[in-house]
């Protein structure tokens, strides 16, 4: 049993922490909404900390799953951040999707403190987190990866060491770039089939195992047609992720014409009031479908 701290109990953080608790580890939790931590502890056990620094004191490892670069900087490097109290030799694992820049910064800061630091963004969504079936892409030293792997295995189906610090975040950007194009194409396919007067269930049955199939199709074909958009990553967060990728591409020289275009389509969905809807809400931009989408 390891002594762990977990910072952030959102849609991904809460089920990840639950898997660690179920595996028998001793958890101390911090989240900005104390009532959320109290409810989690009532269900799964553990203890509440008053700050990230308090949560990290005497812990073997700290996990973070927050929102943005600024959020991550606050809970790590801030006045009450975990880097203030983590002991030398402890492990720090970040599951937030953030910039490669801050991931590399934390690796340097952590190295100077004798910490093992891993940037480890995930894919698989809330459903994957609940099922313990996430895919995790990791950046950091081989030693940090080796220390983190047995713990991450409690909630991940696939764990890949991509490379040095920041590589995990850059791989996550590639994942989001791929999703953007696929979801837009899927939305167009759904609306095209509707316009042609086809039975969408039969179309799905015919193509779900073909060359055009994808995770996005399997999860969103039916819900797109129904106008139900509360099943995954919110448009607001996807725009954040694509912004990170587009910014990184400016530095490495990559061209992202499709990602940049779809990012603007997501901006249109935001203007339509769909910022908290999942990414499949891209279909709302296209004519047809159920009224009121």
RASUL-V149804 format. One record per pair of residues at least 12 apart in sequence whose ideal C-beta (glycine too) atoms are under 10 Angstrom apart, sorted by the first residue. I is the first residue (numbers start at 1). GAP is how many residues later the second one is. Records with the same first field share a line. If there is no record, write none. Layout:
# RASUL-V149804
I = GAP  GAP
This chain:
# RASUL-V149804
1 = 22  23  24  25  59
2 = 18  21  22  23  24  25  57  58  59  89  148  149
3 = 22  23  24  25  54  55  56  57  58  87
4 = 13  16  17  19  21  22  23  24  25  42  51  52  55  56  57  58  59  87  89  147
5 = 12  21  22  23  24  25  41  42  44  47  48  49  50  51  52  53  54  55  56  57  58  59  77  80  81  85  87
6 = 12  14  15  19  21  22  23  24  25  31  34  40  43  49  53  55  56  57  58  59  87  89
7 = 21  22  23  24  25  42  44  45  48  49  55  56  57  58  59  64  65  68  69  74  75  87  88  89
8 = 21  22  23  24  28  44  55  56  57  58  59  63  64  67  86  87  88
9 = 20  21  22  23  24  27  28  30  31  32  56  57
10 = 21  23  26  55  56  57  86  116  119
11 = 54  114  115  118  119  221  222  223  226
12 = 53  83  84  85  109  110  112  113  114  116  117  118  122  143  221
13 = 16  18  23  27  50  51  52  53  82  83  116
14 = 15  17  22  23  25  26  29  30  51  112  115  116
15 = 111  112  113  114  115  116  117  119  140
16 = 47  49  79  106  113  114  116  118  136  138  139  140
17 = 12  14  20  23  27  29  46  48  112  138
18 = 22  25  26  111  112  114  136  137
19 = 25  110  111  112  113  115  132  133  134  135  136  137
20 = 24  26  41  43  131  132  134  135
21 = 19  20  22  23  24  25  133
22 = 22  23  110  132  133
23 = 109  127  128  130  131  132
24 = 130
25 = 21  35  36  126  129
26 = 19  20  21  33  34
27 = 13  14  17  18  19  20  28  32  36
28 = 13  18  19  20  21  26  27  28  29  30  31  34
29 = 12  15  17  18  19  20  26
30 = 18  19  20  21  22  23  24  25  26  32  34  45  50  52
31 = 17  18  21  24  34  35  44
32 = 34  35  39  42  43
34 = 14  16
37 = 12  18
49 = 31  33
50 = 30
51 = 24  27  28  29  30  31  33  34
52 = 12  14  22  23  24  26  28  29  30  31  32  33  34
53 = 22  23  25  26  27  28  29  30  31  32  33
54 = 26  28  30  31
55 = 20  25  27  30  31
56 = 19  20  24  25  26  27  28  29  30  31  34  36
57 = 25  27  28  29  30
58 = 27  28  29  32
59 = 23  26  27  28  31  32  33
60 = 26  27  29  30  31  87  91
61 = 25  29  30  31  32  54  55  57  86  87  90
62 = 13  14  20  21  23  24  28  29  30  31  32  53
63 = 19  28  29  30  31  32  55  57  85  88  89
64 = 12  17  18  28  29  30  31  32  34  42  56
65 = 28  29  30  31  32  55  56  57  64
66 = 28  29  30  31  32
67 = 29  30  31  170  173
68 = 28  29  30  31  34  169  172  176
69 = 27  28  29  30  32  33  34  36  171  175
70 = 28  32
71 = 25  27
72 = 22  24  25  26  27  30  31  33  34  47
73 = 25  29  32  33
75 = 19  21
76 = 16  18  26  29  30  33  34  41
77 = 25  28  29  32
81 = 28
82 = 28  33
83 = 23  26  27  29  30  32  34
84 = 29
86 = 24  27  28  29  30  31
87 = 26  27  28
88 = 25  26  27  28
89 = 24  25  26  27  58
90 = 20  23  24  25  26  27  57
91 = 19  24  25  26  27  49  52  53  56  57  60
92 = 14  15  17  18  21  23  24  25  26  27  48  52  56
93 = 23  24  25  26  27  43  45  47  51  52  54  55  58  59
94 = 12  23  24  25  26  27  45  46  74  75
95 = 23  24  25  26  27  34  39  41  57  60  73
96 = 23  24  25  26  73  76
97 = 22  24  25  26  71  72  75  76  78  79  136  140  141  143  144  147
98 = 21  23  68  71  74  142  143  146
99 = 20  67  70  71  74  144  145  146  148  149
100 = 19  39  65  66  67  68  69  70  71  72  73  144  145  147  148  151  152
101 = 65  68  143  146  147  150
102 = 17  64  67
103 = 14  15  16  17  18  36  37  61  62  63  64  65  66  67  69
104 = 13  15  35  60  61  62  63  65
105 = 60  61
106 = 12  13  34  59  60
107 = 12  32  33  34  37  57  58  59
108 = 57
110 = 30  34  55
111 = 29  30  33  54
115 = 29
116 = 24  25  27  28  29  30  31  32
117 = 22  23  24  27  31  48
118 = 18  20  21  22  23  25  26  27  29  30  31  34  43  47  50
119 = 18  19  20  21  25  43  45  46  47  48  49  50  51  52  53
120 = 14  16  17  18  19  20  24  25  28  29  32  36  39  40  41  42  48  49  52
121 = 13  14  15  16  17  18  47  48  49  50  51  52  54  55  120
122 = 12  13  14  15  30  33  34  36  37  46  50  53
123 = 12  13  14  35  48  49  52  53  55  56  92  110
124 = 12  31  32  33  34  91
125 = 90  94  106  107  108  153  154
126 = 105  106  107  152
127 = 92  104  105
128 = 27  28  29  87
129 = 26  27
130 = 25
131 = 24  26
132 = 21  22  23  24  25
133 = 22  23  24  25
134 = 18  21  22  23  24  25
135 = 21  22  23  24  25  37  40
136 = 12  13  16  17  19  20  21  22  23  24  25  26  32  35  36
137 = 21  22  23  24  25  26  30  31  32  33  34  35  37  38
138 = 14  21  22  23  24  25  27  29  30  31  33
139 = 22  23  24  25  26  27  28  29  30  31  32  33
140 = 21  22  23  24  25  26  27  28
141 = 20  23  24
142 = 19  22
144 = 17  21
145 = 14  15  16  17  23
146 = 15
148 = 13
149 = 12
162 = 12
166 = 82
169 = 75  76  79
170 = 74  75  78  82
172 = 69  72  73
173 = 68  69  71  72  73  74  75  76  81  83  86
174 = 71  74  80
175 = 66  70
176 = 57  61  62  64  65  66  67  68  69  83  103
177 = 64  65  68  69  72  77  79  81  82  83  85  86
178 = 36  38  80  81
179 = 35  36  37  53  54  59  62  63  80  83  100
180 = 58  59  61  62  65  76  78  79  80  81  82  83  85  86  99  102
181 = 35  75  77  78  80  81
182 = 30  32  33  34  35  38  80  97
183 = 31  33  34  37  41  49  50  55  79  82  83  95  96  97  98  99  100
184 = 32  74  75  77  78  81  82  95  98  99  101  102
185 = 27  29  31  32  73  77  97
186 = 26  28  30  31  33  34  35  38  93  94  96  97
187 = 29  33  37  75  78  92  93  94  95  96  97  98  99  102
188 = 94  95  97  98
189 = 14  18  23  28  32  35  94
190 = 13  14  27  30  31  32  33  34  35  90  93  96  98  99
191 = 33  34  92  94  95  96  97  98
192 = 94  96
193 = 14  28  32  95
194 = 30  31  89  92  93  94  95  96
195 = 91  92  93  94
200 = 21  22  24  25  26
201 = 20  21  24
203 = 18  22
204 = 13  14  17  18  21
207 = 14
208 = 13
216 = 16  63  64
219 = 12  13  59  61
220 = 12  58  59  60  61  62  63
221 = 59
223 = 55  57  58  60
224 = 54  56  57  58  59  60  62  65  69
225 = 58  63  64  65
226 = 63  64  67
227 = 53  54  56  57  62  63  64  65  66
228 = 49  50  52  53  62  65
229 = 40  45  47  48  49  50  51  52  53  54  55  64
230 = 46  47  48  50  51
231 = 46  47  48  49
232 = 45  46  47  48  49
233 = 45  46  47
234 = 40  41  42  43  44  45  47
235 = 30  31  32  33  34  35  37  39  40  41  42  43  44  45  46  47  49
236 = 30  33  34  38  39  40  41
237 = 38  39  41  42
238 = 24  25  28  31  37  40  41  43  44
239 = 23  24  25  27  28  30  31  36  40
241 = 18  22  38
242 = 14  17  18  20  21  22  24  25
243 = 20
245 = 14  15  18
246 = 13  14  17
262 = 17  20
265 = 17  19  20  21
266 = 13  15  16  19
268 = 14  16  17
269 = 12  13  14  15  16
272 = 12  13  21
274 = 19
277 = 16
281 = 12
